[in-house]
Amino acid sequence: MMLQSESSLRASKVSAGSRGRRLRGALVLAMGCLAILSPFFAGTLSLSLIGLLLITTGILEMLETFQVANENARRSVYLSGALSIMAGVLLLVQPQLVIRGLAWFLAGSFLIDGIGKIVAALRTKAISPAWKRAFAGGVIDAVLAVVLVARWPISGQAVVAFLVAIRMLTAGWSMLLGVESSPSAVAKPPAADVWTRLSVFPEFSALEETLRTEEASRRWIDAGWCWTFVVVFFAIHIGRMHVEWSPTGMIAPLVAVVGDIGTALLLAFCIILPCRLGWRKLTLPLEKRGWDRLLARGEKGRGPGLLGRLCRVWLIARLRSSLRLSKVRHSPWDALRWGLKVGLPVTAILIAVNPIWGFSWFFNSESWTTGVWDRWAGARTDIWREKMVAAVREHYHDSPPPDDRLFAVEPAGMAGGGDFSFLVMGDTGEGGAAQHSLRDQYLFLGKRPDVKFLVISSDVIYPDGAMQDYEPKFYLPFKGFTQPIYAIPGNHDWYDALEAFAANFLEPDAARATMQARMELDGWWTTTTPRHIEAKIQEASRLRAEYSVSTGWQHGPFFEVQSERFSLIAVDTGVLRQVDTDQWAWLKAALERSKGKFIMAILGHPLYAGGRYQGGHDEQVAGEWVAQDGSFEILGQHLGPQIAPFAAIHRLLREHQVQVVMAGDTHYFEYYKELYESGGTHRTMHHFVNGGGGAYMSIGTPLDWPKQPALPDCAYFPRKDVLTEKLDRETPVWKMPLWSWVKYLHGWPLTAETMAGAFLYSRAPFLQSFVEIRVENSKNQVRLIPHSATGPLRWQELEAFGALAPNGTSAEEPVEFVVPMPKR
């Protein structure tokens, strides 16, 4: 009867496992169908959505390892799940790499997965009736790898969406039809040979049973400690992040806690577990000898002795560890519990000492929320901005300024044709010592009577543009600069739907209109209310008065400054390097108003960065737009020649013979000289990357500079040797492997620029920069002078390519880029 009941119990567990497997298979099949349809309804978020689906598929695949009895099949399923998770993470974190190499990585993962499945199927051919399905799945994955590499018969982002969906459907079908039985509920521990030899000893069997009972009784205690860690982490993040007490405000600390849990599991299974298993294998002979000696002395009626007592403590600890790992090996819930129990205390130490290391985007879970906001804002920015601009026009409808002045700002002292200057800084708002290192330089220049204003060209506030960060990261650093400060938002400023930016840089009425318009568009589903809007506007007014900083002059996130012979046009390119229909129309009109003048454009993103063109290529099809007659339409309506939106802006600037294009976003100083032909005349456009205003350095610029840059005449600061020397000297030992990976392998399969966020060194020597622009009407020229934390840059501080410095210029002389003005 006992044997029959045990058999029935085992059969019921196998049946429950089969039902769970079929349920997982059906879920993966549904996700595969969703992945196929995602480009049609998710738009720019499709790759991120596919990444999430692929991660979920990988997790469900890895759960299969607990249901597969055959060891070869178990390894194959585990490898497949791990590769799915890795590919999904890359799609989620760096979807733009699809065009620049991620397809190759996906192809490699599919190929490895396919080969693993084929080998496992052939090895289990004689014992498993399901080997044909596994073999077919492996062949399909290998074929998908070939299609990804060849990009035939489909290409672009579409190939990733389609083939990843096929990959999910294959995995789901395998789960749904799988017939493998569950492994035995009572599994042998990793050191099964030791247990087999010692199980004949009654003392050993009694000890084993006692430890099993103790482990079962500790389950709730361990769960309580794990939850305590999670709650404490949540409280720590709330305190550090200064979040708003609202449902949306709690998203940031919740994401940080999820990151902490992920870090704990990663540490547990990728570092602690391999180390434990390796140490166990190394010391297994000692364990065998210790048990033999201890039990043999007990049989003879002899005491263990002092050395034996110490050995017994160690052996019991090993036995308890074996029991735990035997459960981890065959139960997903026990594996999760063990991973959290072991990983959370180590994660707590990392959280505690994180401020000692300094801020780093990749090693601080509190900054990972920006990835969530980036995906959301990227999909909504153009829609939001268009609605905001319409609301501003409507607000000023009764007594509107002329259309050419609605989005114009008018600094004092600009009338007439006299000389004047202004400053441009990019990516300022990280609040560290690097940002403050430039302060004495721009305050000194700001006291000159010819300096009329300052422009921030991107990312006023890191990490997510929040209102509570404006006082320490904007008003305090600019205290003492009395001239007007204007700004265009960067992608980080859009992460809070531009609310704080609007409150601080727009006129109060315009700020109120834009925020209310955005909330009406989103159905007032967030916690922002009219009361919150007024509170932010009032707080911005208070901060302006307290710090005597002149802001709040704009009507929108883009603007123009018009003088008699000089025109400055500042364009908000949002998160995805594009503009909405309304801003496109304004930009064309502003360029028309500037005909015959010297035109300088400031963009939120650079057209050239890291030695490469950033405007996109005509062969890109997913998410591509078409420009025609001053409007943008989704590709597929056949309105005209295909061109990426950022390239369309570039073409428009060429058509209007813009002489200087400056942008932030990339945290470096770079210069490019572009020669082109327009109207049958050879012309020059000067490009400046001006994003060194205080944020962490974009180390990818010098470390991954192409052998043949997009334009032959170019330069960057700081030089590669200077940056490398700084990182060699200041990188801590624990981060050296990462630095070596970036330094020698350029961060492959990612990029050195992608890894830049892991290296923030906000201490001297500082390598930040900004640019002074002198409009010298009296000399018919415009001079652009880059400055560092120690004063004007000198030619010897630039890594230069081509002919840039004027003939006869000494390496110790200050860098100046002189551009002639159009003749009158």
N, C-alpha and C positions, 0 to 999 in steps of 0.2 A: 504493500500500500504506500509505503514511504517513497519507494522508487517511482511508483506511478504518479504520486503527487508532485515529486520533483520534476518528472518528465512533463507533466501538464503545465507546471509553472514555467519551465524553460520554453515550452511551445507557445505559451501566452506571451512571453517576452519577445520571442521571435516574431510573432504575429503583430505585436505592437510596434516593433522596429520596422516591419515591412510597411505598415500603415504610415508611420512617420516618414519613411523613405519616399513613398508615393506622394505624400503631401508636399515634401520638399521638391520632388520632381515636377509636380504640377505648378508650384510657385515659380521655379526657374523657367519653365516653359512660358508662363505668363509674362515674366520679366523679359524674356527674349522677344516676345511679340511687342512689348512696350518699347524695347530698344529700337526695333525696326521702325516704329511709328514716331519715335522721339523727334527726329528732324522736322516733322511736319507740324508739331504743336509746341515744342520746347524752344525752337529757334536757337539763339546764341547759347542757351543753357543745355543744349542737347548732349554735348560731350561730357559736361559735368554730370548730367543725369545718367548717362551710360556708364560713367566711372562708378557712381554709386551702385548701379545695378550689377556691375561686374564684381565689385567688392562683396556685395551680398551673395552673389553666386559663388564666389570663392569660399566664403564662410560656410555656406550650405554644403559645398563639395567637401570641405574639410571635416564636416560633421559625419560624412560618409565613412571616414576612417574608423569610426567607432562601431560601424555596422558591417565591416568587411572582415571576414575570417582569414582570408589568404594574405600572407605578408607581402607578396609581390603586388597584389592588387591594392593593398593598403598604401604602399609607397607611391604607386601611380596616382591614386586619388589625392593623396596629400600634396604631391608635387603639383598636380593640376590646380588644386585650390589655392596653394601659395602663389603660383604664377598669376592666377586670376586676380588675387588681391593686389599684387604688385602692379599689374597693368592698370587696374582700376584706380589705385592711388595716384598714379602718374596722370591718368586722364582727368581726375578730379582736381589735382593740384596744378598741373601744367598742361591744360588742353591745347595751348598754342603750339606745343611741341609736335603736334600731329603733323604739321606741314614740314617740320625740321627734324625728323628722325624718330618720333615716337612710333610711327608705323613699322619701322624696322625693329624696334624693341618688341612690339606686339607680335610681329612675325616670328621673332626668335622665341618668344614665350610659347606661341602656338606650336612651333616646330618641336621644341623640347617636350611639350606636353604630348604632342602626337607620337613622338618616338617612344616616350615613356609608356603610353597606353598600348602601343603595338608590341613592345617588348613584354609588358606584363601579360597581355592577352596570349601571346605565344607560349609563355612560360606556364600559364594555367590552362592551356588547351586540353590537357588530358583530364583535368579534375573539375573544370568549371564549364557548365553549359552556356554561360553568358560570354564566353571569350570572343565570339563572333561580333557581338555588339561593341565590346571594348575595342576590338581590332578596327571595326568600321569607324568608331569615333576617333581613333588615332589617325586613320587615313584622312578623315575630313579635316582635322586640325592641321595636318601637314599641308593639305591642299590650300587651306585658308592662309597659311603662312606664305605660300608661293604667290597667291593672289595679292597679298599685302605688299610683297616686295616688288612684283611686276606692275602693280597698280593697273591691272587689266582684269576684267573688262570695265571696272569702275575705279574712280580715283578721288582724291581729296578727302575731306572729312566724311563724305558719304561712304567711302570704302570701310572706314573704321566702324561707323555705326552699323553697317550691314553685316560685316564679318564678325564683329563682337556679338551681334544678335544671333548669328548662326552658331557661334561658339556656345552661347547660353542654351539655345534650343537643343544642341547635341548633348550637353551636360544634363539638361532636364529630362530628355528622352531616356538617357542611360539610367538615371535615378528611378524614373517611373516604371521601367521594365526590369529593373535589377531583381535578381532572385537570390543573391548571396544571403546566407543566414548570419545571424548575429554571433559574435564570439561568445565563449562561455562566460556566464555571469561571474563565476569565481575564477579569475585569471591568476596565472602565476606571476610572481613579481619578477623584476629584471634579473635578479640573481637566483633564478629558479634552480640551478644546479646545486647551489648551497642549501636551499630549502629541502630539496629532495634527499640529500644526504643526511640532513639533521632532523627530518621529520620523525624519525624513529625514536628520538629521545622524548619521553613524556614531558620533561621540564621545558623543552623547546616548544612543544605543541601548546602547553598551558600558557607560556609567555606570549606566544602568537595570539591566542584567543584573548588574553588580557589586553594586549595592545589594540586589537580590533575593537574591543568594547570601549576603550578609552578614546580612540579616534572618533567613534560614532557619537560619544557623549560630548565631544568638543566641537561638533559641527556648528551648533548654534552660537557658541562662544566666538568661534572664528568669524562667523557671519556678522556678529555684533561689532567686532573690531573692524572688519572691512567697511561696514556702513559708517562707523565712527570716523574712519579716515576720510571717506567720501564727503561727509557733512563738514568736517574740518577744512578740507580743501575748498569746498564751496564758500565757506565763511572767509577764508583767507583771500580768495579771488575777489569776493565782493569788497573787502576792505582795500585791497590794492588797486582795483580798477575804478573805484569811485563811481559805481554804476547808479543809474536812476532806479528808484524803487517802483518799477512797473514791469508788466509781463515782458515787454520788449527789452527793457533794461537788464532783465535776468538772463537773456539769451547769451550774453558774453560770458558771464561766469559759468553757465551751464556748459557751453562749448569748451571752456578751459578745463572743467572737471572731466568731461568726456576725453579730452586730450590727456589728462593725467591718468585716467584708467587705461587708455591705450598704451601710454608710456609704461605703466606698471606691467601690463601683459607682455609688452615687447621685451622689457628687461627680464621678466621671469622666464620666458620661453626661448629667447634668443641669446641670453647671456648666462643667467643663473642656472637654468636646467642643463645646457651643454657642459658647463663647468662642473656641475655636480656629477653628471653621468661620466665625464672623463675622469674625475677624481675617484669615483667609485670603481671604475674599471681598473684604474692604476693600483688601487689598494685592495682589490678583491682577494688576492692571495693572503694578505694579512688578516682579512675578515675570516676566511676559511680556517686559518690556523688558530685564530683567537677562539672561535666557537669550538673547534675540536678540543683545544686545551681546557677551556672552561667546563664543557660538558663532561669530559673525561674525568676531571678532578671531582666533579659532583657525583659521578657514578661510583667512584672509589671512596666516597664519604669524606673527602678532604675539602677544606675551605678554599675559597678562591685566592686568598692572600691579598696583600696590598696592590700589587700589580694587576691581579685578576679583577679586583673591584674597579679599578680605573678602566681596565679593558672592557668590563661588563657594561659600564656607562656608555662607552663608545659603541659597543656592539648593539645595545638596545636602541641607541639613536639611529644606527644604520638600519636596524630592523623596522623601526617606525617609519623611516624614510622610504624603505622598500614597499611597505604597505601603502603609503600614500601614492607613490609613483605607479604602483600596479593599478590603482583606481584611476589615476590620471590617464593612463594608457588606454583605458577602455570605457571611460565615461566622460562625455563632454562637460557635464555639469561639475563633476569632480575636478576636471582639468581647469575650468574657469575659476572654481573656488581656490584651488591651489595657486593658480597664477596671481590672483588678487591678494591672497594671504602673503605670498612671498614678495610680490612686486610693489604693493602699496607702501610698505615701510621704506623701501629704497627710494620710491618716488617722493615721499614726504621729505627725505633728506635733500633731494634735488631741488624741491620747491623752496626749502628753507634757505639753501645757500645760493639760489639763483641770483638774488640781488648782488652778491659778491662778484659774480662773473660779469655783470653789466648786461644791458639789454641786448638781446639777440633774437631775431625773428624765428629762427628754427629751434631754439632751445628754451622757449618760453611759451607755455600753452596759453597764456593770457593774450598773446598776439594772434593766435590761430583763428580767432573769431573774424578777423579781417577777410579770411578766405570765404567765409559765408557771406559777408556783406559785399565782397567783390562780385560774386556770382549774381547776387540779387540786384545790386546797383547797375552792373553791366547790362542786364536785361531791361532796366527801367529808365536809365538816365535820359536818353533822348526823348522818351515819352514824357517824363517829368518836366524836362527843360522846356519843351514846346508848350506844355500847358502853363508853366510858370510865366513864360514870355507873353503868352496870350492874356494872362491875368494882369500883367503889368500894363500892357497896351490898353486893356479895358479900364483899369483904374485911372489912367491919365487921359481917358477919352474925352472928358468934359472940357479940360483945359490942357490939352496935350502940348508938349514942346514940338517943334518941327520934327519930322521923321528922322532927319539927319542928326538930331540932337538927343533923341530919346535914350540912346545907349552911349552917348558921348559924355566924357568927363572933362572938366575945364580947370586945370590947375592954375593958380594965380601966377601972374608974371609971364604968361605965354603970348600975350598980344604983341603984334608987330613982328618984325623979322630979325630980332636980336638973337644972340647966341644963348643957349641954355643946355642943361645937362639933366640926366636922371639915372637912377640905378635900377638894375634888374637882378633879383635873387630867385632861386628856385629850390623847392623841396627843403624848406627851412625848419618845419615844426616838429623836431624830435625832442627839443628841450634840454639836450645834453650840453656838455662842455664844448663839443664841436660847433654847435650853433652859436654859442656865446663867444667863440674864438674870433668871429668876424665882427663882433659888435663895435669895437673901437674903430675899425676901419670905416664902416658905413656911417657911424655917428660923426666921425671927423669929416667925411665927404659931405654929409648932410648939412653941415654948418656953412658950407660955401654958398654964397648968394645965387650962384648960377644953377645949383641943383634944385629942381622944382618939385620932384615927386619920386616915389619908389614903387616898383611893380614886383609882386610875388608871382612867379610864372607857373607854379604848380605846388600842390600838397602843402597847404599852409599848416595843417595840423595832422600829426601822426598819433595813433594808428588809424583812427576812424573818424576824424573831424569833429569830435565831441565838444560841446560847449564848455564843459568843465576844464578842458585842456587849453582854452584860449588865453587865460591869464598867465600861466607859467611858460607857455610855448609861443606866444605871440606878443602880448602886451608888455610883459617884462623884458624880453630881448630887445624890443623896439622902443622902450622908454627912452626919451631924449631925442628921438627923430621927430621933428616937428612938422615936416612937410607931409602932404597927403600920401597915403599908402593905398594903392589899388591892388587887386588880385584877380586871377582866374583860378578856378578850382582844379585840383588834381584828382586822380581817382580816389584817394583816401578821403578827400573832402566830401565826396559824393556818398560815402558809406552811411552817413546819417541823413540821407535824402537832401543834403545841402542846407539843412536847417540852421546850423550854427554859422556856416559861411554867410548865408543870407542875412542873419541877424547882425553880423559884425561888419560886413562890407557893403550891404545895400542900404539905401535910404529906408527909414522905418516903414513908410507906406509901401514901398516896393517889396521889402522883406515880408511884411504881413500878407501882401497879396500873393506872393510866390508860395509861401508855406501853406496858406489856406487852399490855394489851387491844387497843390500836390496832394493834400489830404482829401480834398473832394474827389480827385481822380482815383485815389486808392480806397475810396469808400469809408474813410475815417476808421479803418480797421486797426491802426496802431494806437498807441496810448497818447499820441500828440493831440491836444485839444486847443481851442482858442485861448484858454488860460495859459497853457504851456507856451504857446506862441508869443503871447504878450510878455511872459516872464523872460524869455530869451531875448526879446528886443530890449526890454528894460535893463537886463544884465549887461548887454553889449553897450548900451548908453552909459551905464555906470562905469564900466571899465575904461571907455574912451576918456571920460572925465577924470578918473583917478590917475591914469597913466599919461594923459595929455597926448594920446596918439590919434592922429587925424584919419579916420576911416568913415565909412557909411555914406559914400558919395555916388555909388553906382546904382543903376536901375536893373542890372542883370549880371549874370556870371561872365559876360563878355562886354567889351567896351572899346571905344576908340578915342584917341587924342589927336586933334587936328590943329596944326599951326599953319603959318603962312606957306612954309616950304617943306614941312615935315609932317608925316602922318604915322601914327602908331596904332596898329589894329591888333587887339588881343582876343584870341579865339579859344573858346572852351571846347576841347575835344573829348570831354567826358572820361569814361572808363575804357571804351573800345576804339579810341582814335577816330571818332566820327562826330558829325554834327547833325542836328535835326533840320527839318525843312525850313523853319522860321529863321534859324541862325544862318543857314546857307544863303537865304535871300538877303539877310542883313549884311553878310560878309561881301557878297557881290556888290551891293549898293555902297558899302563903305570903301571898297576898292575903286569903284567908279568915282566916288567923291574925292579920291586921293590922286587922280590922274595928274601927271605933271609934277608931283611932289616926290620927295624921297620917301619910300614906303618901307616901314619895318613892321613885320608881323611877329607876334608872340603866340605860340601854340602850347597847348597843354602837354603835347608829346613831340619829340623830335622826329624830323623826316630822315635824318641820318644819326645813327648811334652805334657805338662799338665797331665802327668801320663798315657797317652794313646799312643798306637802305631799308627803311621801316614802313614804306608806303604800301607794300603788298604787290602782288603780281596779277596779271590778267587771268592766269589759269586758275586762280582760286575761285571756287564756285559756291562753297557752303557759306552762308551768311554774307554773301557778296551783294553789293548794291549797284545801282545804275544812276548816274547823274545826267540829268537832261532838263534844260529850261529852268534851272534854279530849284529843282526839287529832287528828292531821293525817293526811289520806289524799290520795293523788294524785287530781287532778280526773279525772272520768270514771266514778267509782264511785257518783255521785249520792247522796251521803250528806247533803246539806244545801245551804243557800244558798252561792253562790260568794262568796269573799272572799279577797283576797291575804293571805299570812301576816303581813306587817307590820301591815296594817290590822286583822287579827284581834287582835294584841297591843294595838293602840290601843283597840279596842272593849272588850277585857277590862279595861284600865286605867280606862276610863270607867265600866264597870259597878261597879267597886269604889271609885269616887270618889277616885282618886289625885290628890293636889293638885299635885305637882311631878314633872315628867319631865325628866331631864337625860341628855345623851349627848355622846359625842365624835365621832370620824370626820371631820367637817368642821372644818377647822383655822381656826376663828374663834370669836368669842363672839357669840351671838345670843339674843334673848329673844322669846317669843310668848305672848300671852294668849289662851287658847281658852275661849270661853263655850259651854256646851252644857247640855242638859237630861237629867237622870237621875232616875228615880223621881218624876217630876212636879215636880222642884225644879231651879231654875236654878243651875248650878255653874260653877266656874272651874278650869281646868287650866293651870298655868304651865309652859311648855316652855323649856328652856335648852340651847343648843348650846355645849358647853364643850370645844372641841378645840384651844385655842390654847396648849397646854402646851410647845411647842418646835419642832414641825414647820413646814415651809414654809407660808406663808399661803394660804388658799383665796380667791384674788383674785376668783373668780366671784361671791362674795357681794355686794360693793358694785357691781361693774362690770355685773352682769347682773340686778340687783334688779328684779323685775317692777313694772309701774305699779300693779297691784292685787295686793298680796301675799295669800297664802292666808288670813291673819288680819290685820285692820286695825291692831290694837295690837301693835306689834313694834319691835325695835331691833337694832342690831348695832354692834360695835366691832372694828377701828377704822373711822372714817368714811371715806367714799369719797375725799374731798379729801385726807385725810392719806395714805392708801395710794397714791393716784395721784401725789402729790407725791414720795413716796419712790421709786416706780418710775421716774418721769421723771428723777429726779436720779441714781439708782444704776444704771440699765440701761446696759450697755456698748453701744457703737456697733453691733457686729456683731449684737446681739440686738434692736436698735431696730425693724426691720421686723416682727418677731414681736410686740413690745410694741404697735406701732401696730395690728396686726391684731386683737389681743385688746382693746385699749382702745377702738377705734372700731367694730369689727365683731363684738365679743363672741366671737371665735374661730370664727365661722361657717365651715363647716357643723357644726363641733363646738360646744363651749360654752366660755365663759371659764373655768369651773371645770375643765374637762378640761385646759386649757392651764396651769393653776396650777402644775403641777410643773415648768414651764420657768423659773419665777421664784422662786428662793430667795435671800434676802438676809439672811444670819445676821449682821447687824451693826446697830449703833445708828443711828437710834432703833428699839428693839425694840417690837413690837406684839403680843406674846404675852399670855396671860391665864389665870387660874384662878379658882375660886369658893370662898369660905368660907361654910359653912352653920352658923348659930347656932340651936340648938334651945333656945328660951327657954320652958321649961315655966312658969316663974314669971310670965311675961307672956302666956301662952297664944298664942304666936306663933313663927313660924320666920322668920329673916331670912337672905336670900341676898345676899352682898356680893361682887361681882366685883373682882378685883385685876389690875393690870397690872405691868409690870416696875418701875414707879415708885411703886407703892402702890395704894390703893383707887381704882377708876375714879370719875370725876366725870361728872355728867350732861352737861356740855358736850362730853365725849369720845364720846358715843353719837350715832349717827345714828338718831333716834327717829321713830316714826310713831304717830299716835293719842295718847291720853292715858295717859301712863305715870308721870311724876313726880307725887308728891303736890302738892296745891295749896300755893302759897307756897314751894315748894322752889327754892333758888337754883341756877344752873347750875354754880357752883363746889362745891356740896355733893357728898359721896360718894354713889354709886349704891347704893340698898338696895331690895330687893324683899321686902316684908313680907307674909307669908301667915298668916292666923289659923289656930289649931289647932282641931279639933273640940271642942265643949263636952263637959265630963265628964258 
